[in-house]
Amino acid sequence: MRKAQGGVNTAVLVAVISGLIILYILFLPESEREALLENKEIKKTTGSSSADEENGDVLLREFPGRIDTVEGVLDKTIPNIFLFEKTSAKELEGINPFIVRNGWFDKKERTVSFGIDDLENTDNVILSFAAKKHEGILTIKLNNEIVYENDVETETVAPIRLNRNLLRSTNTFEFSVSSVGFGFWKTNEYSFDEVKIIGDITDRSKQESKNVFTLTGTELSNIESANLRFVPYCRDVATVGVLEVSMNSRELFSAVPVCEDPYRQPIPLGVLNSGENKIIFKTNKGSYSVEQIKVKFVEKELRTSIYYFEVNQSTIDDIEEEDIDVVLTIEFVDDEKNKRADLNINDRLTSIDQEERIYTRTLNDDEDPNFIEEGNNFIEVRPRTMLDIVEIKVEVEEI
């Protein structure tokens, strides 16, 4: 009885296993099911489709998409500039003739106002006049401070230099003469003529130079680093001031340079703008000739795409026996534009220059059969125009 029960259990187990095997075979892809039932070899290639398997092994299959170029960034040359200050004497005010006197029965003083338009750049201000009559002690006040008190003995008076610290944008002179004391019959009197206020005005508009260069957005994005180069020239270091250089309101250089020495100042990339870039040279004293001014750029490395694939010894043997070809195919988007690129295949260079959508090359051709090597192989694409690549494929084709 026990033997009969054991035989039934074994039969059930065999039936279950057989059913599972049948279900597995039914759910296999048709090509694999036929190969299994007919006892054929099944050939698998990573990343390939069923059509690829029918035609041969796919060694490489990639979908790069868009590969853009790196646009060349031209250096920017700035014209030579000359910075200088120009100082010239200018009459700040001319005053009509007048008289001041002081006697027992007659006293007359005079107040004269004058302005200085550019006080910061005005220096060496003097008061000059002639005194045809000059009796008594003359007192002159500037803004309530005595600047002259003396007994004038000649008609021609030496110019009176005014203290710069006393000068304002609006100023006032007060002219007066001393009293006669007990000499009631006398009158001290000054007769002023050719009264002038003269000062040295420095024109600093030529101490600053502005220049502009432009960068496109593509150029800016392709800049790895930038620097400013220039050579300052001056006659005498003792007579010049600080040379300042700025770009887009950012200071790049500020010092008294060694004249005739070349300078190279790095430019932070954050300073540069897409569009206009303003560069300013200026000094606060003396004269400079700044020459050989150039903004130099270092571009980013050329953007490339590299793809790797393996070739075994069996494939090499088939190539040498001329049983197969290894073919590179590049499919582009059909945009009717010229496709230009350099290809580096295992350190051997070739190029693409065509409008067609499909590019093909047999890598084991008669011209250079060693494009293909045993082991690791690579293909590098260096675009010379913007490329839209649908697919890059390397496959083995039977001859």
Secondary structure, DSSP 8 states (H G I E B T S, - for coil): -HHHHHHHHHHHHHHHHHHHHHHHHHHS-HHHHHHHHTT------TT--HHHHHH--EEEEE--EEE--------EEE--EEE--EEEEEEEEEE--EEEEEESS-EE-EEEEEE-TTGGGEEEEEEEEEEEEE-SEEEEEETTEEEEEEE--SSB---EE--GGG--SEEEEEEEE---TT-TT-EEEEEEEEEEEEEEEEE-GGGEEEEEEEE-HHHHHTEEEEEEEEEEE-S-GGG---EEEEETTEEEEEE---TT--EEEEE-GGG--SEEEEEEEEESSS-EEEEEEEEEEEE-----EEEEEEE-HHHHHHHHTTSEEEEEEEEE---SS-EEEEEEETTEEEEEEESSSEEEEETT-SS-GGGS-SEEEEEEEEESS-EEEEEEEEEEEE-
